[in-house]
Amino acid sequence: MTDSHLPKRRLRSQDWFDNPDHIDMAALYLERFMNYGITPEELRSGKPIIGIAQSGSDLTPCNRVHVELAKRVRDGIRDAGGIPIEFPTHPIFENCKRPTAALDRNLAYLGLVEILYGYPLDGVVLTTGCDKTTPSAIMAASTVDIPAIVLSGGPMLDGWHEGELAGSGTVIWRMRRKYAAGEIDREEFLQAALDSAPSVGHCNTMGTASTMNALAEALGLSLTGCGAIPAPYRERGQMAYRTGRRAVEIVFEDLKPSDILTRAAFLNAIRTNSAIGGSTNAQPHLAAMAKHAGVEIHPDDWQVHGFDIPLLANVQPAGAYLGERYHRAGGTPAIMWELLQAGKLDGDCHTVTGRRMAENLQGKEASDREVIRPFGEPLKERAGFLVLKGNLFDFAIMKMSVVSEDFRRRYLQEPGREGVFEGKAVVFDGSEDYHKRINDPDLGIDENTILVIRGAGPLGWPGSAEVVNMQPPDHLLKRGISSLPTIGDGRQSGTADSPSILNASPESAAGGGLAWLRSGDIIRINFNHGRCDMLVDETEIERRKGDGIPPVPPDATPWQQIYRRSVTQLSDGAVLEGAAEFRRIAKNPPRHNH
């Protein structure tokens, strides 16, 4: 690279390595980098230093492909005239972290903020994949506000079990119903789950991982088409190379997250989420990213801007297919192309490509109409999140794309009361209580029962757990009743097909209405007016408040204590109180360390 191609402005890394006012400090910063063979000429060249935020490790198998992809990212950075520096991020593994990986999103965010702010990086490639690696990375990039670009690791290849597609998570929820009904044994249950994971990559369904990487693209932070490329495909390595090259270019252009993450971009993401049948976890994650970006996203935006969007992606759990065919059909760009043609997408938004969103989507019409449907011929109309409120909570959502016709027929089509359902509540305090008692005949659970779980939110679990998608008791499953109405202050796996009311805020542990609900109370759910209420007199509710909030487990680690003391509710993104006040902090360089 010639001097004429170097950035015209002074880069932040030069404050470390090429600082004539503090030659002693420059020497200190340079010295230890020498011990693995990098040269002072490189670090003092004025070339952009690009961090590779490595989220892949043996503890994060969904992202482990990035251990190899980082090599292609490095190639792209070098070829574009940059200097790559790879570093690890806090591991987040949705399937395996106990008590929940939701605890780790804010912890990973804090760690990445300190790295991006405190080290000599001019830009960063954010490697993402598993659910919370994407929002934690984008939250941190927004706080620091150096040029940043997202590289997804991509989904696994399609899984197959006995000649049928076996999707991540979805096969487990399906098999646990079959197992409870006595249709399969333990070995087949396990084998079906294992068959759903045939290669490197994250979930091959439209779970939270695929959802969040699609939404990174919808926000404009990934190269077009990045999100859906399966991890083992050659195109994934090619995308890694191009992302590395582009990471250098956005430093030259000084294109930062604050230039891209606008309210219009977030509304594009909300609409895209509805069209792909995206995870309900998108709600707290988008709320958190918006908050750290300084963008106003209101809970009702999911209803106003997302509810009427039709379901276009025929992908599990809301549809039939998996990630490979979704990618070959055109992936997220083809979905967004449909929204743009229908006037449902803001094509004027800036993106990390350097072009407007509408330019990125030119010619991206789907090639497989069985997988990606035309806007006018969707799988389902009005497929977004229904926003509910009432005396049980101020905010909760229900994913309409997974509401089956059988469920509608049983609960929402009573003549003269269409869209309204009343049922008896059976309340569980945490998943241990649910698993212990769900088959207790004394509970009298029938097809008109509403299952409620509390103590599962950010404070109660802690971290908010994916436990709301409760299955009916075995005796109902054996009768062919595969789902009951469920309500909870926790979350639901993005791979689940359960029509649950979830993310209830405020949660029980914060004194929300679920704390005062009792088994046997009647709950009325009114889809027409977005209401969910316990039919209990206010004086009785006040009396019950004297019993106190249902107990929750004590803190088990120092971080759990810190988290509980500072976390907000799911409606607000479950962010750390006060953290969103820190924005664009890279504009003020950190103090020297000696």
URFENZI-V795750 format. One record per residue. N is the residue number from 0. RES is the residue in one letter. SS is DSSP state (H for helix, E for strand, - for the rest). OMEGA is omega in radians with two decimals (none if undefined). NEAR is the number of other C-alpha atoms within 10 Angstrom. Layout:
# URFENZI-V795750
{{N,RES,SS,OMEGA,NEAR} {N,RES,SS,OMEGA,NEAR}}
This chain:
# URFENZI-V795750
{{0,M,-,3.12,12} {1,T,-,3.14,6} {2,D,H,-3.11,10} {3,S,H,-3.14,7} {4,H,H,3.10,10} {5,L,-,3.10,17} {6,P,-,-3.12,16} {7,K,-,-3.14,11} {8,R,-,3.10,9} {9,R,-,-3.12,12} {10,L,-,-3.11,22} {11,R,-,3.14,22} {12,S,-,3.13,22} {13,Q,H,3.07,21} {14,D,H,3.05,18} {15,W,H,-2.86,22} {16,F,H,-3.06,25} {17,D,-,-3.03,23} {18,N,-,-3.09,15} {19,P,H,3.13,11} {20,D,H,-3.12,9} {21,H,H,-3.10,14} {22,I,H,3.11,13} {23,D,H,3.12,11} {24,M,H,3.10,19} {25,A,H,3.11,18} {26,A,H,3.14,15} {27,L,H,-3.12,15} {28,Y,H,-3.10,18} {29,L,H,-2.88,18} {30,E,H,-2.99,13} {31,R,H,3.04,11} {32,F,H,-3.11,13} {33,M,H,-2.92,12} {34,N,H,3.02,9} {35,Y,H,2.93,7} {36,G,-,3.07,8} {37,I,-,-3.05,13} {38,T,-,3.07,13} {39,P,H,3.13,15} {40,E,H,3.12,9} {41,E,H,-3.04,14} {42,L,H,-3.12,22} {43,R,-,-3.02,16} {44,S,-,-3.01,17} {45,G,-,3.06,22} {46,K,-,-3.13,25} {47,P,-,3.03,32} {48,I,E,-3.03,28} {49,I,E,3.06,27} {50,G,E,2.99,26} {51,I,E,-3.10,27} {52,A,E,-2.97,25} {53,Q,E,3.13,22} {54,S,-,-3.12,30} {55,G,-,3.08,28} {56,S,E,3.09,19} {57,D,-,3.11,11} {58,L,-,3.13,15} {59,T,E,-3.06,22} {60,P,H,3.11,20} {61,C,H,-3.09,30} {62,N,H,-3.00,29} {63,R,-,3.10,22} {64,V,-,-3.13,26} {65,H,H,3.06,30} {66,V,H,3.08,15} {67,E,H,-3.11,12} {68,L,H,-3.12,23} {69,A,H,3.11,24} {70,K,H,3.12,17} {71,R,H,3.05,21} {72,V,H,3.11,28} {73,R,H,3.13,24} {74,D,H,3.14,18} {75,G,H,3.12,24} {76,I,H,-3.13,30} {77,R,H,-3.09,21} {78,D,H,3.12,15} {79,A,-,3.07,19} {80,G,-,3.12,18} {81,G,-,3.11,29} {82,I,E,-3.12,23} {83,P,E,3.01,25} {84,I,E,-3.09,15} {85,E,E,3.13,16} {86,F,E,-3.11,12} {87,P,E,2.98,13} {88,T,-,3.14,21} {89,H,-,-3.10,22} {90,P,-,3.05,24} {91,I,-,-3.14,30} {92,F,-,-3.02,24} {93,E,-,-3.02,21} {94,N,-,-2.85,14} {95,C,-,-3.06,11} {96,K,-,3.10,15} {97,R,-,0.10,11} {98,P,-,3.03,13} {99,T,-,3.09,18} {100,A,-,3.11,21} {101,A,H,3.07,24} {102,L,H,-2.97,25} {103,D,H,-3.10,23} {104,R,H,-3.12,24} {105,N,H,3.09,25} {106,L,H,3.09,17} {107,A,H,3.09,22} {108,Y,H,-3.12,23} {109,L,H,-3.13,19} {110,G,H,-3.12,15} {111,L,H,3.06,25} {112,V,H,-3.11,20} {113,E,H,3.13,12} {114,I,H,-3.08,18} {115,L,H,-3.12,23} {116,Y,H,-2.94,23} {117,G,H,-3.11,16} {118,Y,-,-3.02,15} {119,P,-,-3.14,23} {120,L,-,3.12,24} {121,D,-,3.11,28} {122,G,E,-3.09,32} {123,V,E,2.93,26} {124,V,E,-3.11,29} {125,L,E,3.13,27} {126,T,E,-3.02,26} {127,T,E,3.13,31} {128,G,-,-3.12,35} {129,C,-,-2.90,31} {130,D,H,-2.92,30} {131,K,H,3.07,26} {132,T,H,-3.13,30} {133,T,H,-3.14,27} {134,P,H,-3.13,27} {135,S,H,-3.14,28} {136,A,H,-3.12,29} {137,I,H,3.07,29} {138,M,H,-3.13,29} {139,A,H,3.13,27} {140,A,H,3.11,32} {141,S,H,-3.14,28} {142,T,H,-3.07,29} {143,V,H,3.07,28} {144,D,-,2.85,25} {145,I,-,3.13,27} {146,P,E,-3.03,27} {147,A,E,3.11,30} {148,I,E,-3.08,32} {149,V,E,3.02,29} {150,L,E,3.05,32} {151,S,E,3.06,37} {152,G,-,3.08,36} {153,G,-,-3.13,32} {154,P,E,3.01,34} {155,M,-,2.95,27} {156,L,-,3.13,25} {157,D,-,3.06,23} {158,G,-,3.13,25} {159,W,E,3.07,18} {160,H,E,3.13,16} {161,E,-,3.05,8} {162,G,-,3.13,7} {163,E,E,3.08,8} {164,L,E,3.11,17} {165,A,-,-3.08,27} {166,G,-,3.13,32} {167,S,-,3.10,30} {168,G,-,-3.08,25} {169,T,H,3.14,24} {170,V,H,3.12,25} {171,I,H,3.14,20} {172,W,H,3.13,20} {173,R,H,-3.10,16} {174,M,H,3.13,21} {175,R,H,3.05,17} {176,R,H,3.11,23} {177,K,H,3.14,18} {178,Y,H,3.13,17} {179,A,H,3.13,18} {180,A,-,3.11,18} {181,G,-,-3.09,12} {182,E,-,3.12,12} {183,I,-,3.09,14} {184,D,-,-3.07,12} {185,R,H,-3.09,10} {186,E,H,3.12,8} {187,E,H,3.07,14} {188,F,H,-3.10,17} {189,L,H,-3.09,13} {190,Q,H,3.12,11} {191,A,H,3.12,21} {192,A,H,-3.13,21} {193,L,H,-3.14,17} {194,D,H,-3.11,19} {195,S,-,-3.07,25} {196,A,-,-3.00,22} {197,P,-,-3.04,14} {198,S,-,3.00,18} {199,V,-,3.09,20} {200,G,-,3.10,26} {201,H,E,-3.06,30} {202,C,-,3.13,31} {203,N,-,3.01,34} {204,T,-,3.03,34} {205,M,-,3.02,34} {206,G,-,-3.09,30} {207,T,H,-3.14,27} {208,A,H,3.13,34} {209,S,H,3.12,30} {210,T,H,-3.05,30} {211,M,H,3.10,30} {212,N,H,3.00,30} {213,A,H,-3.11,26} {214,L,H,3.01,29} {215,A,H,3.09,26} {216,E,H,3.13,28} {217,A,H,3.09,29} {218,L,H,-3.14,28} {219,G,-,-3.05,28} {220,L,-,3.08,26} {221,S,-,2.99,26} {222,L,-,-3.06,23} {223,T,-,3.13,21} {224,G,-,-3.05,20} {225,C,-,-2.87,27} {226,G,-,-2.93,32} {227,A,-,-3.12,29} {228,I,-,3.12,27} {229,P,-,-3.05,29} {230,A,-,-3.10,28} {231,P,-,-3.07,17} {232,Y,-,3.10,14} {233,R,H,-3.13,10} {234,E,H,3.12,14} {235,R,H,3.08,23} {236,G,H,3.09,22} {237,Q,H,3.09,15} {238,M,H,3.11,25} {239,A,H,3.12,30} {240,Y,H,-3.11,23} {241,R,H,3.09,19} {242,T,H,3.08,27} {243,G,H,3.10,31} {244,R,H,-3.08,22} {245,R,H,3.12,23} {246,A,H,3.10,33} {247,V,H,-3.10,31} {248,E,H,-3.12,23} {249,I,H,3.00,22} {250,V,H,3.07,23} {251,F,H,-3.09,20} {252,E,H,-3.07,12} {253,D,-,3.14,18} {254,L,-,-2.98,23} {255,K,-,3.08,23} {256,P,H,-3.12,26} {257,S,H,3.08,19} {258,D,H,-3.01,14} {259,I,H,-3.00,21} {260,L,-,3.11,23} {261,T,-,3.08,19} {262,R,H,3.13,17} {263,A,H,3.12,18} {264,A,H,3.13,25} {265,F,H,3.08,25} {266,L,H,3.01,23} {267,N,H,-3.13,25} {268,A,H,3.11,26} {269,I,H,-3.14,27} {270,R,H,3.12,27} {271,T,H,3.13,32} {272,N,H,3.11,29} {273,S,H,-3.06,28} {274,A,H,3.13,34} {275,I,H,-3.05,31} {276,G,-,-3.00,30} {277,G,-,-3.06,36} {278,S,-,3.03,26} {279,T,-,3.04,28} {280,N,H,3.08,24} {281,A,H,-3.09,23} {282,Q,H,3.12,21} {283,P,H,-3.12,21} {284,H,H,3.09,27} {285,L,H,3.10,25} {286,A,H,-3.14,24} {287,A,H,3.14,27} {288,M,H,3.13,27} {289,A,H,-3.12,26} {290,K,H,3.14,22} {291,H,H,3.08,24} {292,A,H,-3.12,28} {293,G,-,-3.12,20} {294,V,-,3.14,18} {295,E,-,2.99,14} {296,I,-,-3.08,18} {297,H,-,3.10,13} {298,P,-,-3.12,19} {299,D,-,3.10,17} {300,D,H,3.11,17} {301,W,H,3.12,22} {302,Q,H,-3.02,19} {303,V,H,-3.02,15} {304,H,H,-3.05,17} {305,G,H,-2.97,25} {306,F,-,-3.04,24} {307,D,-,3.13,18} {308,I,-,-3.13,25} {309,P,-,3.07,27} {310,L,E,-3.10,31} {311,L,-,-3.08,31} {312,A,E,-3.14,31} {313,N,-,-3.03,25} {314,V,E,3.10,24} {315,Q,-,0.20,29} {316,P,-,-3.11,26} {317,A,-,-3.11,30} {318,G,-,-2.96,21} {319,A,-,-2.94,14} {320,Y,E,-3.09,22} {321,L,-,-2.91,26} {322,G,H,-3.10,26} {323,E,H,-3.09,22} {324,R,H,3.07,20} {325,Y,H,3.12,27} {326,H,H,-3.10,23} {327,R,H,3.10,15} {328,A,H,-3.13,23} {329,G,-,3.07,22} {330,G,H,-3.06,28} {331,T,H,3.08,32} {332,P,H,3.13,28} {333,A,H,3.06,27} {334,I,H,-3.10,27} {335,M,H,3.06,29} {336,W,H,3.10,26} {337,E,H,3.14,25} {338,L,H,3.14,23} {339,L,H,-3.14,19} {340,Q,H,-3.12,13} {341,A,-,-3.14,12} {342,G,-,-3.10,10} {343,K,-,-3.10,18} {344,L,-,3.08,23} {345,D,-,-3.10,16} {346,G,-,-3.07,21} {347,D,-,-3.09,13} {348,C,-,3.03,22} {349,H,E,3.12,21} {350,T,-,-3.10,28} {351,V,-,3.06,28} {352,T,-,-3.03,21} {353,G,-,3.11,17} {354,R,-,3.06,13} {355,R,E,-3.09,17} {356,M,H,-3.13,27} {357,A,H,3.10,18} {358,E,H,3.13,14} {359,N,H,-3.00,19} {360,L,-,3.14,20} {361,Q,-,3.09,12} {362,G,-,-3.06,10} {363,K,-,3.13,19} {364,E,-,-3.09,20} {365,A,-,3.11,23} {366,S,-,-3.12,15} {367,D,-,-3.02,15} {368,R,-,3.02,15} {369,E,-,-3.10,17} {370,V,-,3.11,24} {371,I,E,-3.01,30} {372,R,-,3.02,23} {373,P,-,-3.12,22} {374,F,H,-3.10,20} {375,G,H,3.14,11} {376,E,H,-3.03,13} {377,P,-,3.00,18} {378,L,-,3.13,21} {379,K,E,3.00,21} {380,E,-,3.03,18} {381,R,-,-2.99,17} {382,A,-,-3.11,28} {383,G,-,3.14,33} {384,F,E,2.99,31} {385,L,E,3.11,22} {386,V,E,-3.10,23} {387,L,E,3.04,25} {388,K,E,-3.14,19} {389,G,-,-3.11,17} {390,N,-,3.03,19} {391,L,-,-3.13,27} {392,F,-,3.06,24} {393,D,-,-3.09,18} {394,F,E,2.95,26} {395,A,E,3.14,28} {396,I,E,3.04,26} {397,M,E,-3.11,22} {398,K,E,-3.01,24} {399,M,H,-3.10,21} {400,S,H,3.14,26} {401,V,H,3.07,21} {402,V,-,-3.04,17} {403,S,-,3.08,15} {404,E,H,3.10,10} {405,D,H,3.12,12} {406,F,H,3.11,18} {407,R,H,-3.11,13} {408,R,H,-3.06,11} {409,R,H,-2.96,14} {410,Y,H,-2.95,21} {411,L,-,-3.08,19} {412,Q,-,3.05,14} {413,E,-,-3.10,13} {414,P,-,-3.12,7} {415,G,-,3.13,7} {416,R,-,-3.12,12} {417,E,-,3.12,15} {418,G,-,-3.12,17} {419,V,E,3.13,19} {420,F,E,3.03,20} {421,E,E,3.13,19} {422,G,E,3.12,20} {423,K,E,3.13,21} {424,A,E,2.87,25} {425,V,E,-2.94,22} {426,V,E,3.07,23} {427,F,E,3.09,21} {428,D,E,-3.12,18} {429,G,-,-3.05,23} {430,S,H,3.09,19} {431,E,H,3.11,9} {432,D,H,3.11,12} {433,Y,H,-3.09,19} {434,H,H,-3.13,13} {435,K,H,-2.94,10} {436,R,H,-3.00,14} {437,I,-,-3.12,19} {438,N,-,3.10,16} {439,D,-,-3.10,11} {440,P,H,-3.14,10} {441,D,H,3.11,8} {442,L,H,3.10,15} {443,G,-,-3.12,12} {444,I,-,3.06,21} {445,D,-,-3.06,15} {446,E,-,3.11,17} {447,N,-,3.14,15} {448,T,E,3.00,21} {449,I,E,3.12,25} {450,L,E,-3.10,26} {451,V,E,3.05,27} {452,I,E,3.13,26} {453,R,E,-3.04,28} {454,G,-,-3.06,29} {455,A,-,-3.10,28} {456,G,-,-3.11,31} {457,P,-,3.12,29} {458,L,-,-2.97,25} {459,G,-,-3.01,25} {460,W,-,0.05,26} {461,P,-,3.06,26} {462,G,-,-3.08,26} {463,S,-,-3.01,26} {464,A,-,-3.13,26} {465,E,E,-3.03,25} {466,V,-,-3.04,20} {467,V,-,-3.12,28} {468,N,-,-3.14,27} {469,M,-,3.09,24} {470,Q,-,3.12,22} {471,P,-,3.05,25} {472,P,-,-3.03,23} {473,D,H,-3.06,19} {474,H,H,3.07,15} {475,L,H,3.10,19} {476,L,H,3.13,18} {477,K,-,3.07,16} {478,R,-,3.11,9} {479,G,-,3.09,11} {480,I,-,-2.98,18} {481,S,-,-3.14,20} {482,S,-,3.01,22} {483,L,-,3.01,25} {484,P,-,3.13,24} {485,T,E,-3.14,23} {486,I,E,3.09,29} {487,G,E,3.09,33} {488,D,-,2.99,36} {489,G,-,-3.08,30} {490,R,E,3.12,27} {491,Q,-,3.10,26} {492,S,-,3.10,21} {493,G,-,3.12,28} {494,T,-,-3.06,27} {495,A,-,3.13,27} {496,D,-,-3.09,23} {497,S,-,3.11,27} {498,P,-,-3.02,22} {499,S,E,2.93,28} {500,I,E,-2.94,29} {501,L,E,-3.06,29} {502,N,E,-3.07,33} {503,A,E,-3.11,29} {504,S,E,-0.08,28} {505,P,-,-3.12,25} {506,E,-,3.14,30} {507,S,H,-3.09,30} {508,A,H,3.08,24} {509,A,H,3.13,18} {510,G,-,3.07,16} {511,G,-,-3.03,20} {512,G,H,3.11,22} {513,L,H,3.13,29} {514,A,H,-3.03,26} {515,W,H,3.10,23} {516,L,-,3.10,24} {517,R,-,3.05,17} {518,S,-,-3.09,14} {519,G,-,3.07,15} {520,D,-,3.07,16} {521,I,E,3.09,19} {522,I,E,3.04,20} {523,R,E,3.08,19} {524,I,E,-3.11,24} {525,N,E,-3.13,20} {526,F,-,-3.07,17} {527,N,-,-3.10,11} {528,H,-,3.12,12} {529,G,-,-3.08,18} {530,R,E,3.02,20} {531,C,E,-3.01,25} {532,D,E,2.90,19} {533,M,E,-3.10,23} {534,L,-,-3.10,13} {535,V,-,-3.12,15} {536,D,-,-3.11,8} {537,E,H,3.13,10} {538,T,H,3.10,8} {539,E,H,3.08,10} {540,I,H,3.11,16} {541,E,H,3.12,11} {542,R,H,-3.12,10} {543,R,H,3.13,15} {544,K,H,3.08,13} {545,G,-,3.10,9} {546,D,-,-3.13,10} {547,G,-,-3.13,11} {548,I,-,3.10,17} {549,P,-,-3.07,15} {550,P,-,3.09,12} {551,V,-,-3.12,17} {552,P,-,3.09,11} {553,P,-,3.06,11} {554,D,-,-3.13,14} {555,A,-,-3.14,10} {556,T,-,3.07,9} {557,P,H,-3.12,8} {558,W,H,3.10,13} {559,Q,H,3.12,17} {560,Q,H,3.12,14} {561,I,H,-3.13,12} {562,Y,H,-3.09,24} {563,R,H,-3.11,18} {564,R,H,-2.97,12} {565,S,H,-3.00,14} {566,V,E,3.06,22} {567,T,-,-3.08,20} {568,Q,-,-3.11,21} {569,L,H,3.11,30} {570,S,H,-3.11,24} {571,D,H,-3.14,22} {572,G,-,-3.10,22} {573,A,-,3.13,25} {574,V,-,3.10,27} {575,L,E,-3.13,19} {576,E,-,3.10,12} {577,G,-,-3.07,10} {578,A,H,-3.10,15} {579,A,H,3.07,18} {580,E,H,-3.14,12} {581,F,-,-3.11,13} {582,R,-,3.07,19} {583,R,-,-3.00,20} {584,I,H,-3.13,16} {585,A,H,-3.12,16} {586,K,H,3.07,12} {587,N,-,-3.07,10} {588,P,-,3.10,14} {589,P,-,3.12,12} {590,R,-,3.04,7} {591,H,-,-3.01,11} {592,N,-,3.07,8} {593,H,-,none,6}}
